[in-house]
Amino acid sequence: MFALRVKVNYNSFYIFIVQNGFYFILNQAHQLQDVLGRDNFFIELQDHGLEDQRRVNPKLIEIAREIGAPFLATNDSHYTD
């Protein structure tokens, strides 16, 4: 199982979408889905109440709908001793 995950900060990903165009990102996601298989590719969503996530998540949802990929809702968990 693989997920399209925004590993860089959300603001950088949003700028990447703006600079490269939504359809470039959509095409990249579709190519990944073709390589990995439709049952093995997910779009990951996180919501920590951050403004950058509020801007990017709708784009990720749109990508998922366009290529027919399911969502994977996750959350960052950090533990300290």
C-alpha positions in Angstrom: 0.0 0.0 0.0 1.3 3.4 -0.9 -0.1 6.9 -0.3 0.5 10.2 -1.9 1.8 12.0 1.1 2.8 15.6 1.5 6.2 15.0 3.1 7.4 18.6 2.8 5.5 21.3 4.5 2.0 22.0 3.1 2.9 25.6 2.1 5.7 24.3 -0.1 3.4 21.7 -1.7 0.8 24.4 -2.3 3.4 26.6 -4.0 4.5 23.5 -6.1 0.9 23.1 -7.3 0.6 26.8 -8.2 4.0 26.8 -10.0 3.6 23.5 -11.9 -0.2 23.5 -12.4 -2.8 21.3 -11.0 -2.9 19.1 -14.0 0.8 18.4 -13.8 0.3 17.1 -10.2 -2.8 15.2 -11.3 -0.9 13.5 -14.1 2.0 12.6 -11.7 -0.5 11.0 -9.2 -2.2 9.1 -12.1 1.1 7.7 -13.2 2.0 6.6 -9.7 -1.4 4.9 -9.5 -0.7 3.1 -12.8 2.7 1.9 -11.6 1.6 0.9 -8.1 -1.9 -0.5 -8.9 -5.3 1.0 -8.3 -5.7 -1.1 -5.1 -2.4 0.0 -3.7 -2.5 3.8 -4.1 -4.2 6.2 -1.6 -4.3 9.9 -1.1 -3.3 10.8 2.5 -5.1 13.6 4.3 -4.2 15.2 7.6 -5.9 18.0 9.5 -4.2 19.6 12.4 -6.0 22.9 12.0 -3.1 24.5 10.0 -3.9 27.1 7.4 -1.6 25.4 4.9 -3.4 22.2 5.3 -6.7 24.0 4.7 -5.4 25.2 1.4 -3.8 21.9 0.3 -6.4 19.3 1.4 -9.1 20.4 -1.1 -6.5 19.9 -3.9 -5.6 16.5 -2.6 -9.4 15.6 -2.4 -9.8 16.8 -6.0 -6.8 14.7 -7.1 -8.3 11.6 -5.4 -11.7 12.2 -7.0 -10.2 12.7 -10.5 -8.2 9.5 -10.5 -10.6 7.4 -8.3 -8.2 6.9 -5.5 -9.4 6.3 -1.9 -8.5 8.5 1.0 -6.3 7.6 3.9 -6.8 9.8 6.9 -3.8 9.9 9.2 -2.4 12.0 12.0 1.1 12.7 13.3 1.8 11.2 16.7 4.9 11.9 18.6 5.9 10.4 21.9 8.4 11.5 24.4 9.8 9.6 27.3 
